[in-house]
Amino acid sequence: MSAPGTPAGERGARGAAVGRRIAIGVVHGGWRPRALGTWRVPSAGPVILAGNHAHNVDGPMIMGTSPRPVRFLVKREAFVGPVAGYLRAIGQISVDRQGTDRAAVAEALAVLDAGQVLGIFPEGSRGEGDFAALRAGLAYFALRSGAPIVPVAVLGSNEARGRLVPAFPPLRRRIDVVYGDPFTPVAPGGRRTRAALDDATLRIQERLAAHLKEARRLTGR
């Protein structure tokens, strides 16, 4: 695994910058994203963007509205055929969700150590997008790196009415991407025990759920 500052790490950062430009073109060309609160994303230093996940376009929506390039943890199953090369080229990180993927963990921590932005869908897989069940990975990365978490709510991506292509939201539909206030979970005594991770996960879940509720109030969705 490449450490920050190595050619491989630099390629990942450059790739993420290219991926951001591509995502901007795609999401603005296909839909009408409305980004709120992007100023809340720290302009420098390590950051974790924690998004809800109800549709395949949620990742590109965050990549295309974030003020900084994002390197997402992406399920290994997505890395197939030509898509695999593309995802790696734009700096995305393959992760095996069936167990502890040490290579993915090391690469994600390297992203944060380099002062970059790591994107995570803490629910682990696409679902209702309501932060109802979180995995401990987000808490681990936050506690281990000390990076602040910025909650991100993507609203409107899973609306089915008016779809021409079933796999995508209706074209030209408004999709709201709402960024919340950054926060840093702190484990009592700096512990990283299983109990500390579980406690941090519950506290993070409360913050993310509260942000989602406020985002729905602001957008009327």
Number of C-alpha atoms within 10 A of each C-alpha: 13 13 16 20 13 11 11 14 19 17 16 21 25 16 21 26 19 15 24 25 14 15 20 18 12 14 22 15 12 15 17 14 24 16 18 18 13 19 12 14 22 16 11 10 13 21 28 29 25 25 27 28 27 21 21 14 18 25 22 19 25 29 25 25 24 22 15 19 25 30 31 27 23 22 15 14 11 12 18 11 8 8 11 15 11 15 21 17 17 23 26 24 23 23 23 15 13 8 7 11 12 12 14 17 19 13 20 26 21 20 27 23 18 17 15 23 27 25 26 24 25 24 24 20 17 13 15 13 21 18 25 13 14 20 18 19 18 25 28 20 20 24 21 14 17 17 23 21 28 24 25 27 29 28 26 19 23 21 15 14 9 11 13 11 10 10 12 16 24 21 15 13 16 16 23 22 27 25 27 26 17 16 16 16 17 16 16 10 7 10 13 16 11 11 11 19 21 17 18 23 22 17 14 25 22 14 19 26 17 15 20 25 14 15 22 16 10 11 14 8 10
